[in-house]
């Protein structure tokens, strides 16, 4: 059963699905109209400490071609946990009941979200050094070219405001 949900940066598409052993754990969350940025370019920064909801957001925007994801592979916390009341209701058991899947159908658990463009602190440092030493604004690689395609759109949007 799909559930409509609002994510502030998508007008349509799957946000996340969950799959579990029980029927009610199998859900699809579909975006309804709500892109507050009206299609403005988005960069999502992630690293190995980005987990859970941050991974769901990054995957939803990446798989729906709404954002470019930059950084390092995320943590990989793709488990859905539920509190199950036990006894007289004053205690509960936390149990993993399902797994999160990206809109493309990939499990987040243990794998994380793969960035479109890998950037580390060392890479950024090298870019800074290169810009200072050679006067170049960027080092041309496939990832940086993708990143560069976002800048003119973002700059035009800011200048028009």
VOMARSE-687086 format. One record per residue (C-alpha): x negated, y, z. Coordinates in pm, 1 decimal. Layout:
c1 / c2 / c3
X / Y / Z
...
//
This chain:
c1 / c2 / c3
0.0 / 0.0 / 0.0
-163.3 / 328.3 / -106.7
-151.9 / 621.9 / 130.7
-163.3 / 978.1 / 7.9
-415.2 / 1182.0 / 193.2
-556.2 / 1529.4 / 154.5
-923.4 / 1589.5 / 105.3
-999.6 / 1956.2 / 57.2
-1220.1 / 1905.1 / -249.0
-1016.5 / 1662.1 / -463.5
-692.1 / 1700.6 / -655.3
-656.7 / 1331.3 / -740.0
-832.8 / 995.8 / -728.0
-911.1 / 735.2 / -467.2
-1076.9 / 859.7 / -149.7
-1152.1 / 524.7 / 12.8
-1008.3 / 175.0 / 41.7
-1022.9 / -62.7 / 334.4
-1019.1 / -439.4 / 313.9
-975.9 / -672.5 / 607.0
-846.0 / -1009.8 / 714.4
-497.2 / -887.6 / 795.4
-245.1 / -737.8 / 554.1
-219.5 / -401.0 / 730.8
-599.5 / -359.3 / 713.9
-584.6 / -346.6 / 331.8
-522.5 / 17.9 / 243.9
-598.0 / 261.7 / -36.1
-614.9 / 633.3 / 40.4
-537.0 / 845.5 / -264.6
-605.7 / 1219.3 / -287.5
-317.3 / 1455.0 / -339.1
-351.0 / 1805.3 / -477.2
-579.4 / 2004.1 / -249.8
-907.9 / 2121.0 / -409.5
-955.9 / 2450.2 / -224.6
-1263.2 / 2527.8 / -437.9
-1071.9 / 2502.2 / -767.3
-1338.4 / 2287.4 / -930.7
-1643.0 / 2489.5 / -815.8
-1963.7 / 2279.7 / -817.7
-2047.2 / 2088.7 / -500.1
-2374.1 / 1943.0 / -373.8
-2352.7 / 1692.4 / -91.1
-2665.9 / 1643.0 / 116.3
-2710.2 / 1303.3 / 283.2
-2988.9 / 1110.6 / 448.9
-3035.2 / 791.5 / 648.5
-2854.1 / 950.8 / 946.2
-2536.2 / 1022.0 / 746.3
-2279.5 / 762.0 / 850.0
-1913.5 / 668.2 / 855.6
-1691.8 / 968.0 / 764.5
-1987.1 / 1149.3 / 602.4
-2042.5 / 845.4 / 380.2
-1674.4 / 823.8 / 290.6
-1670.9 / 1191.0 / 188.3
-1995.0 / 1163.1 / -12.5
-1871.9 / 851.3 / -195.6
-1528.3 / 999.7 / -267.6
-1678.5 / 1313.1 / -420.6
-1951.2 / 1123.7 / -607.2
-1731.1 / 849.2 / -752.9
-1464.5 / 1100.3 / -856.3
-1734.8 / 1303.3 / -1038.3
-1663.0 / 1601.1 / -813.8
-2006.7 / 1643.5 / -654.7
-2371.6 / 1566.0 / -699.0
-2512.3 / 1373.9 / -401.0
-2868.3 / 1469.5 / -307.2
-3107.2 / 1331.0 / -45.3
-3174.8 / 981.0 / 82.9
-2961.2 / 666.8 / 100.2
-2712.1 / 698.3 / 387.4
-2693.7 / 477.7 / 696.7
-2436.4 / 220.1 / 580.9
-2174.1 / 216.9 / 856.4
-1883.1 / 81.4 / 660.5
-1689.3 / -97.6 / 931.6
-1339.7 / -0.6 / 1040.4
-1294.1 / -49.8 / 1411.8
-964.2 / -70.2 / 1597.3
-879.0 / -52.0 / 1965.5
-660.9 / -346.1 / 2064.1
-487.2 / -303.1 / 2400.5
-523.7 / -599.0 / 2636.7
-380.3 / -681.9 / 2974.4
-157.1 / -418.4 / 3129.5
-258.9 / -153.1 / 2876.4
-535.6 / 9.2 / 3080.0
-811.1 / -170.0 / 2889.8
-877.6 / -235.8 / 2525.1
-1101.3 / -433.9 / 2300.4
-1284.8 / -259.8 / 2015.2
-1283.5 / -492.7 / 1719.2
-1406.1 / -458.7 / 1361.0
-1091.0 / -512.0 / 1155.9
-1189.7 / -407.4 / 802.7
-1461.5 / -262.2 / 581.5
-1472.5 / 66.3 / 390.8
-1511.0 / 59.0 / 11.1
-1596.9 / 348.5 / -217.7
-1359.4 / 450.2 / -497.7
-1583.4 / 247.2 / -732.2
-1520.7 / -60.7 / -513.6
-1863.4 / -83.5 / -347.7
-1887.6 / -177.8 / 19.0
-2056.8 / 86.7 / 232.8
-2150.2 / -161.6 / 506.7
-2525.3 / -216.2 / 531.3
-2586.7 / -52.0 / 192.2
-2498.1 / 311.7 / 241.8
-2439.1 / 564.0 / -33.2
-2698.1 / 596.1 / -307.0
-2772.7 / 961.2 / -388.1
-2764.1 / 1082.4 / -748.6
-3088.9 / 1268.0 / -683.1
-3345.3 / 1143.2 / -431.4
-3507.3 / 1421.1 / -231.5
-3729.5 / 1381.7 / 70.6
-3899.1 / 1642.0 / 284.6
-4220.4 / 1554.7 / 101.1
-4057.1 / 1609.2 / -241.5
-3924.1 / 1947.4 / -133.6
-4267.5 / 2039.5 / 0.1
-4425.6 / 1942.5 / -333.1
-4167.6 / 2150.7 / -519.7
-4250.4 / 2450.8 / -301.8
-4625.2 / 2403.1 / -356.6
-4576.5 / 2359.7 / -730.7
-4368.1 / 2675.5 / -753.7
-4630.4 / 2872.8 / -563.5
-4934.8 / 2733.5 / -743.2
-4807.0 / 2722.8 / -1101.6
-4529.3 / 2979.1 / -1091.6
-4282.9 / 2719.9 / -1223.8
-3930.3 / 2728.6 / -1087.1
-3887.4 / 2352.8 / -1095.4
-4044.8 / 2024.9 / -1189.6
-3843.1 / 1863.0 / -1468.5
-3718.7 / 1516.1 / -1380.0
-3385.9 / 1356.8 / -1453.9
-3260.4 / 1424.2 / -1102.4
-3372.0 / 1784.0 / -1098.7
-3213.4 / 1842.7 / -1439.5
-2882.8 / 1716.2 / -1297.6
-2927.1 / 1942.0 / -999.4
-3017.5 / 2235.9 / -1223.1
-2693.0 / 2195.4 / -1418.9
-2498.9 / 2278.7 / -1101.9
-2683.9 / 2603.7 / -1029.5
-2557.4 / 2816.6 / -1322.9
-2197.1 / 2718.6 / -1246.5
-2240.0 / 2800.9 / -880.1
-2418.8 / 3129.3 / -956.7
-2148.7 / 3235.6 / -1204.8
-1880.4 / 3157.6 / -947.8
-2054.7 / 3361.3 / -676.6
-2116.2 / 3654.8 / -912.1
-1752.0 / 3660.1 / -1021.6
-1629.6 / 3698.6 / -663.3
//
